């Protein structure tokens, strides 16, 4: 993660729970608030975007 962004909160969604768990250790050292969520649950992910209203979205293509 670029250090110039310095997010206060990071919400990470992925279809792979293993990959979310894998990045937890590194990201938790760099971000004050870290939320991990499965992207497989479409309605839950939609609610998260509505609630959090992110400034920036990074999308990694498959």
C-alpha positions as a printed NumPy array, in Angstrom:
array([[  0.   ,   0.   ,   0.   ],
       [  1.432,   3.403,  -0.907],
       [  2.33 ,   5.225,   2.284],
       [  1.246,   8.546,   0.803],
       [ -2.441,   7.539,   1.058],
       [ -2.453,   6.885,   4.834],
       [ -6.106,   5.832,   5.041],
       [ -7.933,   6.152,   8.361],
       [-10.075,   3.162,   7.486],
       [ -9.706,   0.364,   4.975],
       [-12.471,  -1.994,   3.922],
       [-11.271,  -4.992,   1.922],
       [-13.663,  -7.238,   0.033],
       [-12.632, -10.405,  -1.764],
       [-14.212, -13.639,  -2.914],
       [-11.438, -15.587,  -1.189],
       [-11.514, -15.6  ,   2.592],
       [ -8.018, -17.077,   2.591],
       [ -6.635, -14.1  ,   0.638],
       [ -8.366, -11.67 ,   2.993],
       [ -6.784, -13.441,   5.944],
       [ -3.399, -13.433,   4.2  ],
       [ -3.257,  -9.652,   3.887],
       [ -4.55 ,  -8.99 ,   7.404],
       [ -1.153,  -9.095,   9.102],
       [  0.511,  -6.568,   6.829],
       [ -2.434,  -4.205,   6.491],
       [ -3.268,  -4.152,  10.195],
       [  0.168,  -2.628,  10.874],
       [ -0.472,   0.211,   8.417],
       [ -4.136,   1.095,   8.867],
       [ -5.907,   2.216,  12.042],
       [ -9.206,   0.553,  11.169],
       [ -9.355,  -2.545,   9.004],
       [-12.547,  -4.356,   8.008],
       [-12.493,  -7.56 ,   5.993],
       [-15.565,  -8.876,   4.239],
       [-16.479, -11.55 ,   1.749],
       [-17.545, -10.186,  -1.63 ],
       [-19.536, -13.351,  -2.292],
       [-22.446, -11.95 ,  -0.282],
       [-23.611,  -9.324,  -2.781],
       [-26.263,  -7.649,  -0.62 ],
       [-23.909,  -7.386,   2.346],
       [-21.212,  -5.854,   0.128],
       [-23.75 ,  -3.382,  -1.273],
       [-24.735,  -2.341,   2.258],
       [-21.071,  -1.866,   3.133],
       [-20.543,   0.494,   0.186],
       [-23.685,   2.433,   1.126],
       [-22.601,   2.732,   4.751],
       [-18.895,   3.439,   4.256],
       [-19.151,   5.576,   1.092],
       [-15.478,   5.108,   0.132],
       [-13.45 ,   7.93 ,  -1.426],
       [-11.301,   5.535,  -3.457],
       [-12.018,   2.048,  -4.785],
       [ -9.276,  -0.243,  -6.078],
       [-10.447,  -3.127,  -8.226],
       [ -8.214,  -6.071,  -9.034],
       [ -9.405,  -7.909, -12.142],
       [ -9.498, -11.68 , -12.086]])
